[in-house]
């Protein structure tokens, strides 16, 4: 049976599984019951997801193919096979994407919002567009002739513009080609009166005579290119890692072109001209009837005049005891806290750092920062703390993909303020979410900790579901001191006592927990929630548990390489994915027969998290907060509105429900959090008791 578990047929390809995830995002855009701007938002997310997929995953597969690698992953598909499958999938899905956008735009017209080209607007509106062109576009646009004396220009990653064929007005036998680069500082739509959106390419095309005097436009097409954006830095050879990273960021703009997008104006003549220089493989060229950059739809979604076209906003709450007059220190001296964001506010986490920065009794603050955001009040507080003389140690992960530049800025600012900044650990990304405050109380040192599943970014904390755990438990805080010592010093054999740290401890612990349930046979229960499941050893362990009769519920937002429903192997495993108003990001694990039963983590069950990153797995000991985590899992397992179930063939089917038993996990938590807040905000009873008594009761 062990050999049978190695059968490639039992594993779903990682990249094809990701495509299924993005299709579920697209299905939200196709959902007629959602407000129109919500549907547009999901289309924008679909597009930006696909951009990153091409920049990183497709680019990686191309490099593997070029290097002659034949097999990668438990499914044993070759890079070439994967590339073929992906291209076919995306070309087939493109029609659905365009049909979805066209349908939404038609419905938006009934709401008074229009998408029109320059030629479709009135004469008065053209005058507005003409003024906009001369005032805002003409001064920054870049017209480029391409001929023997004007070489084809370098186009940065995600460059957008127009390909042109022009005719000399004085000699109609002379035809030339050109390019107009449209800088990112310009919006993709010119907005007339917050109601009419005109693609900027359409406006530019009508003013080609101003950009190329003496020439008339024969034909044009909008274009957009995607480059390999994966930065590879040889850390062992880097004397100055920050300098090497800055050079790597520049190289990101020069990577191989891996995708070319064209508007439907592009005939073979324009395509051949462009591709003689770009050299994009034919199956990586996509022609669109609609707009090339779906991410640009965020501009429309942000229109405040049509707020009724979005889902109702929810205000995150501070529940008891966090709404009392007691300080966070006082509260944490009495009890641990477990917060479920964004339903429960991220503000207490921010307040913990802000308070520590100003508190004269605080002697040190230590934190990891992976994605802090561009306007981080947390980092500003750390800077203030360092400037006031506190010992501030910050692990700023400079290898956080697409946040490298932002993290460089914060790292330099922290260092200038006097903080001790660690830029990374050679060979690893530090993905753990941890903060430790040391305070002098009655002549002794007392420590307070925060451990989370999400980043220290208050902005994303309003739309990502994550868990925060706050404690003054000595066993945890002492372990966190050791953890930060490992980060700042040298240690090849770092081991924690209460917490579990990757790359040495988390995977063995997870395998041990699964094996313990396996020994319980049909009495065993595992519920695990994460973003992705890829690790082959863990999948095999789950298969063995299923064979032994263990009931396994997996809630996996994105990639899942485990194949459910394989006779005799995975019949006891159910996999669902929740896609809805909030981005599911928390990692929560429940093992019925372990002590403790519940855990939270910064790590998904992927080789990159378990082997190539510094991560933390946190056991949750308290009975009440552990019960709260289990309730969250049980609610999501029961969801029959936002949930999709993974089928044996790798596709997903939306979970169906009877009208009388609708369970929308996001909506239920919003409703119950508000009820708890309204019923207890003037009191300060035990927080966990109040919440576990009422939260999710209806589900």
N, C-alpha and C positions, 0 to 999 in steps of 0.2 A: 504493500500500500504506500510505503514511503516513496518508492520509485514512481508510483502512479501520480503522486502529488507534484512531480516535476514536469508532468505533461504540459507543453505550452498551451494546449487547448483550454487548460483550466485558468488561464490568466488573460486579462484584457489589456490591450496595449495602452500604455500611459497616454500617448498623444491622442489616440482615437477617443479615449475616455474624456480627455479635456475638451475635445470638440463637442462631445455630447453635453458637457457642462455648459458650454457657450450656447448651444442650441436651446438649453433650458432657459437661459437668459433671454434668448430671442422669443421663446414661447411666452414669456411675461409681456414682451412688447406686443405680441399678437393677442393677448388676453382682452377680449372686448369689455369685460366688466371693470377694468381698471380705468382711472381718469386718463385723458389723452396725454397730458404731460408726463405722467408716470410711464406710459408706454414709450414715449419719446426718450425718456431717461434710460429705459432698458435697452433701447436701440443704441444710444450713445455708449452705454457700458459694453454692449456686444462689440461695437466697433473698436473701442480702446483696448478691450481684451484681445481682440484679434491682432491688433497692431503689435502688442507685446509678444504674442505667440509667434508671429513671424520674425520679429527682431531677435528672439532668443531661441525658441524651440526649433523652428524651421531652419534658422541659421545654423544651429547646432547639428541637426541631422545632415545638412549639406556638408558640414565640415567632416562629420563621421564618414559620409559617403566618399568624399575626396580622399580621406586618409585610408580608404580600403577596409574600413571596419564592416564586418558582415553581420554581426549579431549584437543586439543590445536589449536587455530586459528579459524577464521570465517568459514572455510570449514568443520570444525568438524571432520576431519580425526584423528583417534587415532594414537599415536606414532607407534604402531605395524603395522597398516595399511600403514603408511608412509614408514616404514622400508622395508616392503615387496615390495611396489611399486618402491622404489628407487633401491633396489637390482635387481629387474627384469629389470628395465630400464638400469642400468649400465651393467649388463651381456649381454643384447641384443645389447648395443652400442659398446661393446668391439670389436666385429668383424669388425665394421666399422672403429674403431681407428686403428686396426692392418692392415687392408686392405689399409687405407690411407697412413700409414707409409711405407708399402712395396712398394706402387706405387711411392711415392716420392723417395725412395732409388733407385728404378729401373731407374728413370729419372736422378738422380744424377750420376749414373754410366756413362751416356752419356756425362756428364760434367767432368768426370775424378775423381769423388769422390766415394769411395767404403766403404761399411760396411762389414767387413769379420771377421770370427772367426780365432783363432790361426791356426787351421788345414787347413784353406783355403788360407793362404798366402804362398809365396815362401820360400824356405829354407833360402835365404839371409835375407828376412824380419823376419823370425823366429829368426835369430841371433840377429837382432835389438831388438825384443821383449824380448829375453832372457836377454840381457844386461839391458834393462829397468827394468825387473823384479828384478834382483839382485841389481841394483843400487837404485831403487826407491820404489819398492813394498815390497821386502823381509824385509827390516829393520823396517817397520812400521805395517806390517800385523799381525793379531792376530789369530793363529791356536788354536782351543779349542777342546780338547777331551771331550766327554760326556759319563760318565759311573758312577758307584757307588761312585768313589772317586773324580770325576770331575763333579760338578753339572752343570746343564744347565745355561748358563750365562744370566745376565740381558742384554737386547738389547734396546738401546735408541730409541726414536722416529725417524722414517725414517731410521733405521739401514738397511744396505745392506750387503749381503755376500753370502756365499755358504753353503748349507747343503750337507754333504758327507756321503757316506757309504764306508768303507775301509775294506780291507782284509789283515791279517797278512801274509807277504811273507814267513815266516818260518812255518806257520801252517794255511793252507787254510780253516780249519774249524772254525777259529776265525774271526769273522766279528765285526766291531765296527762302531759307528757313531761319527761324529764330525761336527764342524762348523768353517768356516773361516770368521772372521769379516773383512770387507774391509772399512777402515776409510774414512770419508768424505774428508779428505785432499787430497786424490788421485782422479784423474779424472775418470769419468766413461768409457771413451774411451782412449785407448793408440793410439796416433796419429803418424802415420808413414808418414813423408814428407808432412804433411798438406793435404794428399789425401786419406789415408787409415785409417779408424777408426776401431780398434779392441776392443770389449768389454773387460773391465778389468777382468771380471769374467772368460772369456775364457782363458786369459793369466794365471791367478792364477790356474785354473783347470789343466793346463798342467804342473804345478810345485808342485803338491800335494806331490810328493815324497820328495821334499826338505823341506816341512813343517811338514810331518809326516814320518820321515825316518823309513824304515822297513815295510811300508805299501803301498799297491797299491790301486788305486781308482777303485771302482766297478761302482759307479754312483754318480751323483751330480745334484743339482739344485740351481740356483740363487734364493734368497729370499729377500724380503723387507717388513718391518712391519710399520704400522701406529698406533700411540697411541692417546688416548684422550689427547689433548693439551690445553684444556680450563682451565685456571687458576681461581680457586675460592678462594678469600681471604676475610675473615671476617674483613672488614675495621674498624668496630666499636671496635673490639677487638685488633687492631694492634697498639701497642704503638709506634713502629718504622715501618712506612709503607714501607720504602726502604728495610729494613731487611726482612720484610714479603714477599715482592715481589721477592727478591733474592731467598728465600726459595721456593717460588712458581715456579720460573723458573726451579729449580732443580727437583721439583715434576713433571713438564711437561714431563720429560724423563721417568717417572715411571707410567704414566697413563695406564689405561686398553688398551690392544691391540684391536683395532677396525677393522683392515684390515690386511690380509696377501696376498702378491703377490708372485707368484712363476713362474719360467720359465717352458716351456713345457717339460723339462727334469724330472720334479717331478712326480714320480709314487706314487701310494698309500702308498707304504712302506716308502718313504722319508717324505711324507706329514704326515702320522700317527706318525712317530717319532717326527717331529717338533711340531705337534699340541698337542701331549700329554703334552707338556710343555707350549705352547703358548695359547692353549685353545681358538681358534678363531672359531666363529660360521661359519658353513659350507658355508652359502650364502655370507659371507664376505671374502671368499677366491677366488682369481682370478688367473687363469693360463694364461700366455701370450706366444704367438708364437714369439713375438718381444721383445723389451726391457722393463724392469720393470719401470724404472724411465724416463718418457718422458721429465721431466725438464732438464735432462742431455743433451738434444739436443741443449741447448743454447751453449754448447761447440763447436758444429759444425757450428751453425749460426754465431758465432764470428770469423770464418775463413776469415781473411782479403784478402786472395789470391783469393777469389771468391765473391768479392763485387758486381759483376754484377748479382749475383743471389738474391740480395736483392732489395727492392723498392728504388727508388731514394731518397736520403736524402734531407731534407728541412732545410734551415737555418732560424731560427726565426729572425724576423726583429724588429728593433727599428724604428717606424714610427714617423713623425712629431707630436708634437714638441719635441719628445724625442731624435731626432737626431740633435737637435740644440745645441748651446753652453750654453744655459741657464741651470741653476741648477734646480734640481727637485723642490726645494723650490720655486723658481721663477715661474716655470710652474704651480705648484699646487696653488700658490697664485692667479693665473689668471683663472684657470679652473680645473674641475675634469677630471680624466683620467679613461678610462675603457679599459682594455687589454684583448684580446682573445688569451690565450695560447693554444698550443705552436706556433701558427702562428705568434703572436706578442711575442717578447722575454720576458722572466722572469727576464732578467738582470736589468731592472729598479727597481724591487722589492728588489733584492739583493743590488743594488746600494743605495737605500734609507736607508737600515740598515747600510751598510758600511760607507756611508757618515756621518750618524748620530753618528756612533761610533767614528769618527775622529774629528767631528765638535766641537770646544770649546764652541760654543753657545748652544749646546744641553745639557739639564740638566737631561733628563730621557728618557729611552726607555722601553716600555712594550710590551710583545709579548706572544702569545700562541704558543706552539710547540707540534704537535701531531706526525708527522713523518718527522723528519728533515734530515734523511740520515746519513750515517756513516762518511762522510767527508763534513761537513757542513760549508761553508764559512760564512753563516749567524750566526751560533752559535759561530764560532771563532771571528766574529766581536763583538758579544755581550760580549764575554769573555774579549776582548780588551777594550771595553767600560767600563766594570765594573772595570777592573784593573786601568783605567785612572781616576777613581773617579766618573764616572757618576752613577746616580741611575738607575740600571737595574733590572727590575722585569720580571721574565719569568715563565709562567705556563707550566711546562713540564709534559705532560700526561704520567705517568708511566704505565697506563693500556692500551696503544695502542697495540693491539694484534700483536705479533710477532716482535714488535719494542721495547718491554719492556727493553731488555738488552741494546740496543743501547741508549735508552733514559736515563737509569740509568747512563751510562757513561757521557753523556752530562750534566745531572743534577748535578753530583758530580763536574765536571769541572767548571760549572758556579758558583756553591756555593763556591768552592775554590777560585775563582777569585773575590768574594765579591758581586756577584749578589744575589738578593732575589729570591729564587726559591720556587715555590709552586708545590708540587708533585701531587696534585689532589684534587678533592672535594669529600668528603665522599658520597658514593652512586651514584656518577655520573662520566661519562667521559667528559672531556672538549674537544670538537671536533670543536669548533669555530676556525676560522682562522683570527686572528686580530693582528695588530701591531699599536702602538701609540707612536709618537715621540713628545716630548715637548721641545721647543727651545726658547731661550730668544732673542727677536727682539726689538730693540729700547726701552729697559727697560721693555718690556711687554712679557708675555708668549704667544707663538703661537704654535698650535698643528697641526700635519700632521698624517693622518691615512691611513692604508691599510686594506681592508677587502676582503677576497677571498673565493672561493669555493673549493680550493685545498690546499695541504700542502706546508709548506715552505721548499721545497726540489727541488733545481734547476735541479737535475737529472730527476726526474719524470715529472718535468714541461716541458720537451722536448717531452714527449710521451703521457701525459694526457691532454685532453682538459679541460681548466678551465678558470674562469673569475677572474680578479683582478680589484678592484675599489680603486682608490687613491684620497684622497680629503683633503682639509684644511677647509671644511665647519664646522663652529663652532657648529652647532646643532649636527652634527655627532660626532665630536671629544669630545664634552662635554659628550655625551652619552657613548662614549667609555671609558672616564675617570670613569664614574659610573660603567661600566661593569667590569673594572679591580679592582675597589674598592670592588665589589661584590665577585670577585675571591679571593682577599687577606683577606677580612674581614668576618664577619658573617652577613648573611642576608637571612631570610626565605621568604621575600616578595619583592625580587628584581624586579624592573620594569624599563624599559627604555622608553624614550619618542619618539625618532625618529627610533631607531632600535627595533627589537623584539627578545627576548631571550627565548630559551627553558630552562627549562621545563614549564614555566608559560605563555609565550606569543605567541609563534609561532603557535601552533596548533589552539588556538582560533582565531588568525588572519587569518590563511589559511581558516578555516571554514567560517569566516565572509566574506572573499573575494569570496569564492564559492557561498555562499548564496546571495551575492549582484548580481552576474551574474544570479543566478537562478530567481531572481525577474525580470530580464530583459527578461526572456522567450527566444523566438527565436532570439532576438537581442543579446543575451549573447554569449561571446566567451572566452574560456579558452585554453591557450597553456601552458603546463607544462613539463619541462625537468628535469629528475632526474635519479638517479641510481636505486632506488627501490621504489615501492609503496606497502605498506603492511597495513597501519593503517586502521582499519575497519570503524571508524567514518568518515574519509575523503572519503573513497570509497563510503559509503552511501550518503554522501553529493554530490559526483559527480554523483551518480545514480539519485538523486533527480533533479540535474541540467539538466541531460540528459532528464529526463521525462518532464521537463518544456520546453525543446526545445533548450537548450544551446548547441552550437557546441563545442565539447571538443577534443582537440588533445593532446595526451600524448606521450612523447618521453622518453622511459624508457629503459635504457641499460640492466638491469638485471631482478630482481624479480618484477613481477606484479601480485598481487592477485585479481585485478579487472577483471571481465569477460566481454569483449565487446560483442555486438551483441545479448544481451538477449532481446527478443521481449518485448516492452513496458517499458523497463528499461534502457538499455545501447545502444540503437540503434544510438544515436548521439555521441558515444565515439569511437574514433579510437586510437589504441595503436601501436606504432612502436618502434623498437629497432635498433640502428645503431651500427654495428660492422665493424671496418675497421682498417686502418693504425694506428690511434690514439685511446687511451682508453677514451671513453666519460665519463667525470667525473663532468662536470659543472651542477649546479642546477640553472635553470633560470625559472621564472614564469611570465606569462602575463595574466592580467585580463582586458578585454576591457573597462569596465565601472568603474574601480577603479581609484583613484588618489593618488599616481602615478599608472601607469599601469604595470610597470615592477619591478621585485625583483630578487635578487640573494641570495643564502643561502649556508651555510655549511651543511645543513640538508636535508636528504631524508625524504619522507613521510612514516616513519616507527615508531612504538612505541618506539624503542630504541633511535631514534634521537629526537623525540618530547617529550618523557617522562623521559628518563633515561640519557640524555646527556645535557651538556651545549652547546647550538648552537646559531647562530645568523642568522637572516633574515634581509636583507638590502634593503630598498626601493631605487630605482634609479630614481632621480627626473629630471635630466637634459634631455631636449628634444632630443638632438642629441645622447647622449649615451644610452638613453632609446630606441631610434629608432634602434640603432645598435644591442641591445639585441633582439629586435623583428625580425630584419632581420636574425639573427642567428637562431632563432626559425623557422621562415618561410622557410629558406633554408633547415633545417633538416626535417621539415614536408614534403618538396618536394622531398627529396632524394629518388631516385629509383634505386640506385646501391648498397649501403651499408645497406639499410633498410630492416628489416623483420617486417611483420605485424602480430600481435597477433590475432589468430582465436578464435572462440567461444569455441572450445574444449580444449583450453590451448596450442595448438601447434602454431608454427610460420611458415609463408610462406614468402619466399623472394619476395620483391616487384619487379614487372616486368616493363620493359620500352621499348619504341620504340628506335631504333638506333638513330633517329633524335633528341631525347629529353633525353639525358643522363645527370643525375644530381647526381654527386658524391660530397657530401658536403665537404669532406676533400680536395679533389683535387681542387675544386672551390675556397676554401678559400686560399689554398696555392698559386694558380695562381693570385688571385686578390691582396693578400697581397704583392706579389712580384711586381705586376704592380704599386701599390700605392707607394711602396718603391722606385722603379726606377724612377717614374715620379716626386717625390717630395723630394728626399733625399738632393737636393741642396737648397731647399727652406724651409721655416718654416711657412706654412699657418696653419689655424686652423685645428688641427688633426682630430677632429670628423667630420667636414664638408667634408674633403677630403675622409675619409673612407666611410661615409654613401653615398657619391655621387657615389662611384665606387664598393664598396664591394658587391658581390653577384648579381650584375646587371643581369648577364646572366641567373641566376636561375629564 
